Amino acid sequence: MRLPHKVAVVDCETTGFSTQDRIIEIAVVTFDQDFSSEERFSTLIQPDRHIPNSFVHGITAKDLDSAPTFGEVAGRIASLLDDHILVAHNAAFDTRMLMQEFSRLGHDLPKASSWSVDTMRLSQLHLPGSPSSLEDALVAVGITNRQAHSALADAEATAQLFRSLVEAGATFVARPVQMPSGALQHGTGPALPRPIATGQAETDAYQHVLIEALDDGVITDAERSHLEQKASSLGLSRDEAHRVHLEMLKRMAVQAWADGTVTADEQRSISAAADALKVDKQHVERLLTPPQPSVTLPPGGRIAFTGEFELPREEWEARARAAGFTVGGVVKKNCVLVAAVNESRSGKAKKARANGIPIISETDLAQLLSRLHQKATVEAVESTPDLEAANFPWFTDGQEDPRSVARSWIADKSSLKLSEMSPCLRSNLLPEGIDTSRTCVKRWLNLYPAPLDASVEDLKNIPGVGAKTLEEFVHAVVIAALDEEDDYLSSDTLYLEEAEAEVSEVDDAESVVSDADVLLSWLSITNQQLAPLVAEAPESVRLAARRLDAQAAGRLAQSVNQVISEFKSISAEDPRHADIVSERILASTPMSLEELGKRHSVTRERIRQLERPLRTRVRDALSFHIAALESQITEPVRPENLKAAHEYWGTPVLGQKTLLGAALTFSDSLVDRDGWVEPTTAVQELLEFAQAHQSPHGVLPLDELKEYGPSDDQTRLAWLRSAAPHWVILDGNVFTATRSTQDRAVAVLAVQQTPLTADELIDLIGKGSPRSLDNALSKDERVHRVGRGTWALVEWGGEEFTTLSDLIKSRLEATGSYPFDELAQECEELGVSVNSLRTYCSSGEFRIKNGNIVHNDETVEVTATPEESAGMYMRDGQWQFLVDLTHDHLRGSGSPVPRCLAAMFDIPFLGKRSFTSRLGEQVITFGRTNVTVGTIRRFLVDLGAVEGDRVWLSFAPDGTFNVSPATGRSQGLTGLDDVLNYAGMDDRGNSLATLNEAVGLKPDAPRRRLVATFNHRREEDIAETVRSL
């Protein structure tokens, strides 16, 4: 079975249960939608408080001396939970403790009920006995917990339990949790940037080695030596390797500043890396000095970008748009220009200075956006600004990104001047980002006062310019060409851009939604009216209300169309957007990040980056409808009934996804479960009420559930059967404890308040077999027999009936004698026949003397012989018993055998005799009323026997036992052939002599002796056949 989402199974050990208590051990086990294991994580956690309950989990303060705090592992835990549903046993507790811990760190998680699944609830619904504890639930499914109250062992056991429940048909409703970006980054220091593909294999290889060395936050002497050796073997100079170090630290710092704040953990991480790489401390201080932007960002302002940023330009642009800003080129109405270098000399920078537009850095932008609470996950991936064909008309090699252009120019245009790369470039331009303090750059400028008059070949000949430095210089020229585009454009184009910006501002002002518009839209969606609310107001107010109501009536279609329009807009912006919305955000079974990334040839992290702002946009587009839906639905309802009452809920908004389905995706208080749209807590509240108010035997009057589920009685019955499929509703009562047939039987007895037979119970329950129920009830402490096959609740009192033998003994206890007739009458009342009583009284344990039953003090002797016992025949020199196989033999029941076997093997009354066999011990028991042999099922399985076959049971004098095939009973035979086949001897001969020997007679014994023997064995039909031969 494939799960709809990936799963993270969690178990926490804590100092207690209150809001002041802390987690001291946590384990997370994750697996994918096919139950394939992904990751296992566990750690002790320092709670910084007293541990009063070590006796529960065995964890002491000493154990936690060197344990990390929760803040130090929060990022790791968040990454394991992110995009998974959380599964736990008593999930309400584990999620509450997790949410408390993350809240202490400043990270609020979504409402847990929407992203968690509780195996305790599922166990109570689907397992026999409705177990609550993890231990009892594991026992019910046959799972062993190797170390109870160890977080990892409990998590692994819970994972097995969850899989067992799902495979048994348990259903659940939950969506993957989207962890806050701050939580994902918390306590881990700045995330190490992924290597940027530079096109220079040696530099790329060195980046990988550097990141591996930095991964644990410490670079040892051995790792430092390895880095030096690696740089040398790759042909990187000491200066070039140092430049890679500086770039890595800068990118780490930018990522740390991305949320507007550098934490103490992030500072320590960057400083430690700088020390290990022997980077000047002043350089690190500059990286970590808080930016103090001198500007503010007016709401809805325009932002432009120039230069190559440490983070993807499209990521910054997405953040700006998410914060309500517009993004474009530099015009007079810009609020800021964000530059990779503050002293930028790009065309955009020059124009910004000319127009008095402030120029800020990307860390300044992060600081400003953080003040607006616009935070997003940052990934250090290659920046890919849009390239216009006019910039690089010679470039036709496929994907147009700066690195590709730079590599292509180095490979194919190395002899041309760099200024010829683009019509946007001037030969006297020195691209920003090139450090003029470097010796190789000084040599370049001395040789070429107009820097872009140099070619790639010229740069190669400058001492100190290696492969990486060359790539760096050419890449900077590509970025400069992009940023010089503003100067290259005609003045008419610039004026047009400014005019468009001014028009945009007017449009923005006009598009501000008035309070009246908001109110009218809400009234239309929720189908409400103002007029009834102002019925007592003056006529002018009532008239205004009626007019507004009339306007609202026409707003519904407009409101739905706005949602559809927004979805179309999202889809048109980027082909990836449509897939992310349809395949992840709105999908019932979301596609994984990996799968979607492969489809679009990007990483899973890139999909995650794109998804976060899209999720916000989709939620915002649906916000009115989500709120309206939550206000309309106060009880469970069928989706089709809701759409019939309000047709607009069935409107498709993206593909086959309806407005209803889209709104439900984001609702925190509603869920679509098993064909019902209902409050998320509806089922839980029902089960909690039932558990609190049901009788000790799991019975609850149906009338007491009127406050739960739909208000209509018939619809409520349908919902109850869906919400609690294991419940049985019978005669106005709900049976909640129905995991097994005996649970249901006990509930029926509690309702009927009178003893019932197994047959009567099965008729009321509606399924099961009386025989199986009898066996189950005989082991159930809640009931006892009050007659043969008749059951009552123990709490009713009364005498228990176990066996007829025990009944007789109880009557003989006082005087040692009891009138047979009186006990016979009692037996009839108990459902026991008089013949059964008579049989017991003559079995050997009791006897009848002068009309009274007394104990038998005489030795019980068995006089029966094999010759006079039906089914016993002499074969291969020993007596064997011929058996026609029945269902009982095949299912493993013991079976009666002739009493003569007790005499043949000296088995005493109520005694046993063991035989050996090729398949283990076999036992014959001399019981009160007959002699029985234990199950022969294993022999029958070994022989491949089926019901209706015949077999020989052989009890040899040497104490061995065997089962062997016998010839089958054939139809249509007559005369001697029929007799031989009946006796199973048709494989040994075809004369009366064969039959004579089989029943212990001489071969030539007269036929009348054979007839008499069969009559004595009470096989009259076969005796008559022999007589007629």
N, C-alpha and C positions, 0 to 999 in steps of 0.2 A: 504494500500500500504506500502511495506517495503522499507526503505531507504537503499542505499548502504553503508552508513557510519553513525556514530554517529554525532550529530550536536550540536554546541555551538552557540547560538544566542546572539549577542553582540550589546550594544548601549552605546555610549559615549557622555557625555556633556563636552564641552571644553571651553577654554578661547577665542578661535577664530579658524582660518583656516590655519594660516601660520606655517612654520617649527619651529618658536619660541614658538608657543602656546602649552598649556599643557592640559591634561585630568583632569577634576575636579570631574567627577562622572562616574562610569562605572558599568554596570550590565551585567551579563552573565547567560543565562538560557540554560541548557543542557538537551538533551533528546536522547534516544536510537533510533535504527533503526525502531522500531515500534511506534515512536512518544510518548513513555512513558517517563514521566518527570524523570530526574535524579537529578539535583541540580539547586538551584537558589542562586545567589550571587550578592550583590550590595554594593557599598561603595562610600562615598565621598573621594576625594583625595586632599591633600594640594599641590597646584602647585608652591608655593613660588614665585608668581608673581601677578601683578594686574589683576583683573577680570573686563574687560570693558563691558561685555555683560550679566550682571545679568538680564536685562530686558527680555532676551530670555528664560532662564531656571530658573530664580528665585533664583539662588544660589549666596550668598554673601560671602565676605571674612570672616565675623563673623561666618557663618555656617561652615567654614573650619578650625577654630581655633585648634580643637583637632583632625582633620582628619589625617590619615596616609599619608605618601608620597607614590608615585607609587612604589618606591623601596621596601617599607615595605610590599606591597601586591603583588608584581610582581610574587613571587613564587606561590601564590594561583591562580592568574589569569592564569599563564602558565600551571598549573596542570589542570585547567578546559578546556583550549583550546587544550591541548596535545591529539593527536590521534582523534581529531574531525575535521570536516569541519566547518569553520566559516560562519555564515549567518548574514547579516546586511542589513539595508536599506540605500543605498548609501555606499556600502561596501568599495569602494575606499577610502572614507574619514576615516571611522573607522579603517580600517587596516593600513592606513598611520599614524594615530595618535598612534596606538598601536606599530607599528614598530619604530616610533620615540622614544617613551618612553623606549622600550626595548633596543634600540640602545644606548641611553644615559647611560644605565646600563652596556653596553659592550656586549649585546647579539643581534646578527644579525639574523633576522628571514628569512626564505625562501621567494621567490617572491610570493606576496600575491595572484596573479591571479590564482595560482595553488591550493590554499587551501581555497578560499573564494567564496561565492555565494551572489549575490546582488539581493535582493527582489525588488529594484527599477527597475532594468533591466527586471526582470521577469514580474513585473506589467505592464511595458510599452509594453511588448510583448503579454500578455495574458488577460489584463483587459480592459473593455470598457473605451474609452477615453484616453487610454495610460497614466494613472496618474503617476506623478513623486514623489510627496510628499507622505510621509507615511500617512498623514491624508486623502488624496484623495484616496489612494489605499485601506485604511481600509473602507472608505465609499463604495467603489465599491464592496467589498465583504461582507458588512454588519457587520463589526466588530467595537465595541466601545472601544476606548482607554480611560481607566479610569483616566489617568493623563498624558496628553501630555507633552513632554519635561522633564519627569522624567525618568531617565535611565532604571529603572526596569520595569516601566509600558510600555515604548516604546519597550523594549526587549521582553516582554511578548506578546505585540500586534504584533510585527514583527514575533514572533514564530507562532502565529495564522495565520497571513497572509501567511507565508511560507507554512504552512500545507495546507491552502486553495488552494494555487497556485499549489502545487504538486498534490493534489487530483484532481485538474482540468486538469492535464495533462502537467504542466510545467516541462521541463527537464533542467538539469544542469550538468556540468562536474567539479568535484573538487576532490582532494585527501586530506585525513586527514593531518593536519600539525604535524610534529614531532618537538616539541619545544626543543631548546638546553638544555642540562642537566644543564648548569649554570643558565638558566632562571628558570627551575623547582625548583632549590634550592635557588634562590636569595631571600634575605630579610626574610627568614623564620628561620634563624639560621640553625645549622646542623639538618638534619631530625632525629627525634627520632628513634633509632633502634627498629625494631620489636623484640618481645621477642624471645629468642632462646630456643628451646625445649631442656631442660637439662635432661629430664627423671626423674627429681625430682619434683613432682607435687607442693610441697610447694614453691620451688624456682620459678617455672614457674608462679604460681599465684601471687607471690610478684612482679615479673617483670611487669605483667599487671597493677597492682595497681600503681607501680612507674611511668610507662609511662603515665598513665592517669593523675597522679598528675603533671607531667612535661609538659603536653600537651600545656598549655597556657603560659609556660615560667615562671610561678610564683607558688611557693609552700606556701600556707597560713599556719598559725599556726594550723588551723583545719585539713588541709591535712597532715601536719607533724605528728600530733597526731594520725591521722588515719593510717599513715604508720607504726608508732611504734606499734599500737594495732594489725595491720594486721600481722606484722612480729612475734609478740608474739603469736597470735592465730595460726599461721602456724608452730610454733615450731622453728623458726629461732632465733639464738642467735643475740645479738647486733653486734658482730663481723662479723657474716655471712651476716647480712643485710647490714653492712657497705661495705663488699666486693662486694655485688651486686651494691651498689651505685658507687663504684670505677670503676667497670667494665662498668657500663652504661656511666659514664663520659668519660672513655677512648674510648669507641666505638663512642660516639658523637664527640670526638676530631678527631678520625681517619677519620670519615666521613667528618668532616670539612676540613681536610687536603687533602682529596681525589682528589680535583682539583688543589692541589699545593698551595693554598692560603686560609688562614683563614680570613674571612671578619670581620669587626667591629661588624656586627649583630651576627655572629657566636661566637665571643669572649664574647659578652654580654650574649648570651644565655647560654653558658657553665659556665661562671663565676657565673651567677645568680643561675643556678642549683646547682653548688658546694656550694655556700653560704647557700642555703636553706637546703642542705643535710649535712652541717657542715663538709665539706671536706677541708683539709688543703690547704691554698692558694698556698703554694710552690708546692704542687702536681699539681694544676691547671696551674701554671706558666710553669712547665715542659711540661705539655700536649700542651700548646699553644706556646712554644718557637719554632720559625721557624727552621726546620731542615737545616743543612748546609752540604749537601752531598759533600764529598771530592773527588768524582769520577765523571767521565763523562761516558756516554753510547755510545760506538762507534756504528754507524749504522749497523744493521744486526747482532749484537752480541748475545751471548747466555746468558740466565738468568736462574738461579736455585732458588728454594724456599725451605725453611725449617721452620718447626714449625707451630703452629696453629695461623692463623692471625685473626685480628678482622673482616676483610672482607673476603668473600669466596676466597679461593686460586684460584679457577677456574676463578674468576673475574679478579684477578691480572694477571693471565696467559693470559686471553683474551685481556687485555689491552696491555700487552707486545707484543703479536703477532700482534695486530692492529697497533702497532708502528713500526713493521718491525723486531722484535727480534724473536729468536728461544727460546724455553723453554725446559728444560730437566734436567737431573742429573748434578752433578758436574764433569767437566772434565777440563783439563788444559787450554782449550780455552775459558772458561767462562769469561765474563766481570765482573759479580757480582754474589754474593749469597744474596738473600733477606731473612733475618731471622726475625722471630717474636721477638726474643731476641738477641741483639747484642753480648752478651756473650755466645751465644749458644754453647753447648758442644755436639751437635749431630754429627753423622758421617759425614754429608755433611759439617758442619761447620769446623770440624777438617781437612777434606781434602782441603777445601777452604783455610784455613790458611797455610797448608803445601805447597800449590801451589801459594801462594801470591795473591789469589783472594779476592778482597775487599768484606766485609760483610756490608750490609746496611739494614736499617729498611724499613717497608712498607711506612712510611711517607716520607723517603728519596726517595723511588721509585716514589711516587706520585709527589714529587717536580721535579724529573728528567723527568718524562713523561710529566708533564705539560709544561716543557720547549720545548718539542717537539710537543706541542699543541694536545696531545692525551688525551682528557677528556672523561669520560664516567659516566653514572649514577651509583651510588653506593647504594646497598641495604645491610643492615646488616642481612644476612641470614646465616644459618648453613654452615660451611665449609665442603666440602665433597671430600677430596683427594681420589684419586684412591687407592684401597686396593688390594694387591696381595694375593692370597690364601696362598702363602708360609709364609706370615707374621703372620697370625692367622689361622693355620690349623684346630684348634678346633672349629672355628666359622662357623656355618652352619645355622644361623637363618634368612637368607634373605638378605635385603639390607645391604651392608657392608659400613657403615660410622662410624667415630670415636665414636660418641655418642652411636650408637647401640652396638658396640663392648664393650664399657665401661660398659653399663648397663647389657649386657649379662654376662660379667665377674663377676660383683658384685653379680648378682643373682645366677649364677651357679658354679662359681669357687672361691668362697670367702675364701676357706681354703687353696688354692694353693698359692705359692710364686708368687709375681708379675713378677719376672724374667721369670717364666714359660709361661707367656702370649704369647711370641713370641721368636723364635730362634734368632731373631735379637738383643735381649736384653741381657745385662750383669747385674749381681746382684749389682755391685758397681756403677751403673749409677744412677744419680739423674736427673730426667727429667727437662729440662729447663722450665721456667715459674713458678716454685714452689719457693715461697718467703722464703728464709732461715731465714729471720728476724722474722717470725711469731713464736710464742711460741709453737704452736702445731707441727710445722715442726722441731723445735729444739729438742722437745721430741722424735719425730720419729727418727731423726739422732742419738740421744744419745742411743736409744734402739736398733737401727739397723744400724751399721756403713756401711753395704752394704744395701742401702735403699730398693732395690727390693727383698731382702730376706723376707721382711714383706708381709703378706697376707692382704686381705680385712678385715678379722676378727681381725687381729692385729691392723690395723689402727683404726677400730671402737672403740677399747679399749683405745685409746690415748685421754686424756681429750682435749676438744676443737675441735675435729673432728666430726662434725655433718654430716647429710646426704648430704648437699650441698658440704661441704669441701671434703668429701670422693669421691663424683662424680668428683670433680675438680681434685683430685690427680690421680685417675684411668684414667681419660680422658687424662691427661698429659702423662701418661705412654704409652697409645695407640699412641699418636702423636710421642713420642720418638721412639717407635718401627718402625714407618714409616720412620723417619729420620735416623735411624741407618741402614737402608737397604743398603746404600752404602758400609758400612764396612762389611756387611754380604755377599755381592756378591764376587765372586772369582776375583782374579787379572786378569784372562784372560778376564772376562766379562768387567772389567774396561778398560783394554787396547782396547778391541773391541769398547767400547763406544767412547773412545778418537779417535780411528781410524775413526769411522763413522763420528764423528764431523769434523775431518780434511777433509775427503772426501766431506762432506757437504759444507765446506767452498770453496773447489775447484769448486764444482758444482755451488755454488752461484756465484762465480766469472765468471764462464763460461756462466751462464745464463743471465748475464747482457745484456739487449737488446741494440744493437747498434743503432746509429742514422739512419743508412741505413735501418735496420729492421723496425724501427718505420715508416719511410717514405714509405717503400714498402707496409706495412700493410695498411697505410692510402690510398695509391693510389688504392689498390685492393678493399677496402671497398667502396670508393667513385667513383670507375670506372673512374679515371682520369689518364692522361698520362703525362710524363715529356717531351716527344719528341716535341710536339707543342710549348712548352715554350722555347726551345733552337733551334728553327728552323734556326736562323741566326748565331748560334755559329759555331766554327770550327768543322770539321768532327769528331774529336776524342771525343768532348763533345757530339755531336749528337749520336755517336755510343754508348757511355756510357749510354745516356738516353734511347736508344732503348733497350739495354741489361737490364737496371733496369726495364723498362716497361714490358719486357718479364718475369722477375722474379716476378714482382708484380702480373701478371695475375694468377700465381699459388698460391698466398698467400690467396685468398679469402676463400677457403674451410678450410685452416689451421686456419684462424682467427675465423671462425664460430665454428670449432671443439674445439678451445681453450675455448670458452665460454661454450660449452656443457660440456667439461671436468671439468671446474671449478664448474659448477652446480652439476655434479656428485660427485665431491670431497666434496662439502659442504654437500650434502645429506648423503654421506657415513660416515661423521664424527660423526653424532649424529642424531637419528631418529627425534628429535625435529627440527633440522635445516631444513630438507626437508619440514616439515609442515609449519614452519614459513615463508619460502621463497614462497611456493606455495599458502598457505592459507592467508597470510597477505601481504608480500612485493610485490608479483606479481599479487595478486588476484584483479579482477575487483570489487568484493564485499568482502572486507577483513573480515575474521573471527575476532571476538573481542578478546582482550587479555584474558578475563575471559573464553570464550569458549575454546580457545586453551590451557589455563592453566589447565582447567578441563580435557581435553583430555589426557594431559601428567602428571596429578597429581602434578602440581607445581602452584605457585602463578602467578597472572597476572604480578607482578613486575619482576619475574624471566623470563617470556617470553619477557618482555620489555628489560631486560638486554641482553638476547641472541639476540634479534632482531637488536639492534643498530649496533654491529660490523658486523652482517650478511648483513645488508642493505649497509654498506660501501663496503663490499667485492663484493656484487652483482653489485653495481654501478660501482666499479672499473673494474670488468670483462666486463661490457658492455660499458665502457666509449668511446672507439673508435666508436662503433656502434651508440651510442647516438649522438655523434658529427656528424657522417656521415649522419645519418637520418636528423638531423637538417639542414645540408648543402644541402641535396637533395630536401627537401620539402620547397618550397617557396610559394606554393598555395595549396588550399584544393585538396585532391586526395582520391579516393576510395581505401581502403586497398587492395582489390583484384586486382586493376589496378597496384598498387605499387608492389605487389608480382609478378604479371605477367611480369613487366618490370625488376624486380630484384628478381629472384627466392629465393635467400638466405634469404630474409626477412620472408619467410614462413616456414623456418626451425624450427621444434620444439626443444626447448632448455630445457624444464622441463615439462613433462606431455604434455598437449595440448597447453601450452603457447609457442607461436612462438617468434622468435627473434624480430620481429616487435613489438609485444605486450609487451615484456620485456623492450625494449628500450623506448617505449612510457611511460611506468610506471615511468621512471626517467627523462624524458625530461621536462625541465622547459618552453620550447618555443613551444612544440607541444602537441596536445591533440587528442584523439580518441572520436569524438562526433557524435552520431547518424549515424554511418556508414561512417564518413569522417575523415581522418587524416588531420589536419589543424593547422596552427599557433594558439596559444592560444588566440591571440587578433583578429583573423580574423572576428568573428561575431561581436565583440564589435566595431571594426573599421567600419564595414559595417553599423551598426545601427547608429553610431555617424555621419557618412557621410550623411545617409538618413535623419536624424533628422535636420541636418544643411542645407540641400539643397532641401528638399521637399517643395512643394507649401503649402500655408496656409490650403489647403484641403487635404493634404497628398498624393500628386501626384508627381511622380518622373519619368522622361523619363528613360527607361531601358538602353539606350545607355550610360547614365552617370555612370552606375555601371560597366563598362567594366574593370576598374582597380581593381575590388574586386572579389574574388573567382577564379575559374578555368579560364584559358584563352580560352578554347573552349566554344562557345556560348551555345550549348545544355547542356553541363556539367554544365556550370554556372547557367543555369535556374534550373536544378535539385538541385544544391547547395543552391541557393537563397530560394527555397521552403523549404529546410531543415533548413537553418539558420534563416529564418523568416517565419514560417509556417502560420502566420496570414496575410501575404501580399497576395494581389491579383495581378496577372500579366495579363494585358489585352491590346491588340492592341498596343504593344510597350511601355506601361506605367506600372509602379509599383504603386499600391495603398497601402500606408503604414498604413493609418488610417482605419482599417477594423474591429474594435471591434464589431460593430453593423451593421445591414443592412442599417440604415440611413447614417452611415459613408461611406459605399461603394457607396450609391446612390449619396451623395454629390460629391464624387470623380468622378463618372461617369458623372455627370452634368458638372463638371469643365473641363473634357476632351472633352465632346461632344459639349459644348458651345451653347446648345439650350435647351429650355424647353422640358421635357419628362413626359409622363404619368407614373403612378406607374407600369402598365403592361410592358411598354417599359423598365423601369429601372430594373425590375425583370428579364426580358429576357437577359439584358446585364450583370447583377450581377451573374445570374445563380442559385440563390436559394432564398427562401422566398415567402411570399404571398403578392399580391398587397394590400389587405385590411390591413394587419398588417403594411406594409410600409407606407400607407396613414396615419394611426394612429400615427406612430412614427414621420413622417415628419411634421405632424401638430403641434408637440411640439418642433421642432428643429428650433432654431433662425437663422440658416444659410440659410434656404430656405423659400419660400412662394408659395402659390397657385397662378397661373396666369390663371387658368381655372379649371373646375370641374375635379379633379383627375390629373391635370397637374401641374408640379412643376418646379421652376426655382430658381437659386441662388439669394439671396437678393441683393448681390453686383451688379447684372446686372441692378437693378432699375426696373421700371415698376410698374403698379398697382397690388396690391394684391387682389386676389379673395378669399373671405372667404366663404360666403353663398349667395344664390340667393337673400335672403331677404336684405342682406347688399348691394348687387349690385343695387337692385331696389331703396333702400333708397338713395344711393349715387347719382343716376340719378335724384331723386326728390328734392335734396337739394336746387338747384338754384331757380326753379320756382314752385315746388310742382306738376309739371306735366311733363310727358315724353311720346313721341309717342310709342305705343306698338310695331309697326312694326320695328322701329329702334332698340329697345332693343332686339327684337326677333332675329334680324340679329347679334347683338353683342353676344347673347347667343349661337347661332350656332357656332360662331368662338371660343367661350370658351368651347365648348363641352357640352352645356346645351340645352336640347330639348325645343322646343317651347311649348309643352304640359306642361312641368314643370313650365315654366314661366306663362302660363295661369292659372295653378292650384294655384300658389302663388298669382296671381292677383285676385283670387276669394275666398281666404281663410279667409278673414276677416280683414287682416291688410291693404290690398290694394283692389282697384276695378278699372274696366275699364269704363271710361266715355268719350263718343264721340271719341273713338279710342286712347285715352290717358290713361296712368296709373296715378292714383292719390291715395293719402292716403284715407283710409276708415274712415269716421268720424261717421259712424252709429254703433249702438250697434250690436255685433255679437250674433245672437241667433241660437241655435241648436234646430232643430225641429224633429230630428230623435228620434224614440221610440224603445224600445227593441223588440216589436213585429215585426218590419220591419227591424231588424238588423240581418244579417247572423251570425250564431253561438251562438245567445242568446236564452236560453231556460229557462222556468220556472221549477224549481226543489225545492222541500221542501219549497215552499212558497216564493221563491225569485228568481230573475233573475240571471242566471249564464252563463258564457261564456265558450264554448267548444273549446279547443286548441289542435291541433296536434303538438307535440313537434318536434322541429328541432335542428340542431347543434347549432344555435345561442342561443336558450333558454338554452341549457345545458352549454354553455361556459360563460353565464352571461350577455348576451345582453338584453336591454329592448325590448319590443315588442308592436306593435299596438293593440289597443282594439277598439270596436265600439264607434262611436261618441256619441251614445245615453247615454253612461255613464256620459259624461260631463253635459248633460241635467238632468239626474236622480239625480246627486249630486251637481247641481248648481256650476259647476266649470267654472269660467270666462275664456274668451279667453286669452291665454298665462298665465293662472293661474294653481294652483296645489291643490290637495286634499290628505291629509294623512289618511291612514287607519291603524288600529292596527291589529296585528296578533300574533300567538303563537311564531313566529320567528322574531319578530321585526316590525318596521314601513314599510309600503308599500305605494308608492306614485303613483297617476295618474296625468299626465300632459296633459294640453290642449295646444298643440303646434300650429304652424302656419298652418300646413297642416293636422295634424291628432292628435288623442288622443293616448297616450302611457302609459304603465304601466312599472314600474321599474323591474329590474331583479328578476326572480323567482327561480334562480338557487338553493338557499338554501333549498327551499321547495322540489325541484326535487331530490336533494341529500338525503333529509330526507325520501322521499318516495321510493328512489331507482329506480326512473324512468329513462328510456333510450330513445334515439332518436326513433321516430315512435310511442311511447305511446301517449295516450290522457289523458288530465286532465281537471277538471272543475275549473275555476276561479270564486270565489264567492265574490261579493261586497255587503255586507248586509246593510240595511238601518241604522242600529245602528253604522255604521262606522268600522265594522270589516271585515277582509279579510282572505280568506283561499284558499288553493289549495288541491284538493282531486282527487283520481284516477277516470277515466272514463273507460267505456268498450272499448276494442280495436276495430279497424275497421276490420271487417271480410270479406274475399273474398268468392265469390261463392254464396252469398245469393241472393234471388229474392223476388219480391213483397213486402208485408208489412214488412217481416223480415228485408229486406235490408234497408227500410226507417227508421224503428225503430233503427237499428244499426247505420245508418248514423247520426241520431240525438242524439246518445248516450243514448236513452231512452229504450233500449231493456232490461234493468234491472227493468223497472217500469210497464210493461204491454205488451199486444200483440194485441192492437186494435187501430183503428183510433182515438178513444176518447183520448188515451194517447198522440198522436201527437197533437191533437187539443189543449189540455190543455197546452202542452209544448210550443206552439207558441202564447198563449194568447187567444185562441178561446174557445167557450163553448164545452163541451164534445160531444154534439150531433150536432155540426155545420156540415152543408152539406160538402161533399168532395170538391165541387168546391171552397168553401171558403178557404179550406186548400191549394188547388192548387194555388189560387190567392195569398195567403200569401207567399208561397215559391217563386213564381215568383217575387213578390214585393221585397223580400229579395235578389233577384238576385241569387237564387239557382234553376235555371231552370231545371237542370238534375233531381233533386229529385222531382220537381213539376211534371215533365213528368211521373216519376215512379208512383206517387200518382194517376195521371189522369188515368193510365192504369190498376189500381187495379180492 
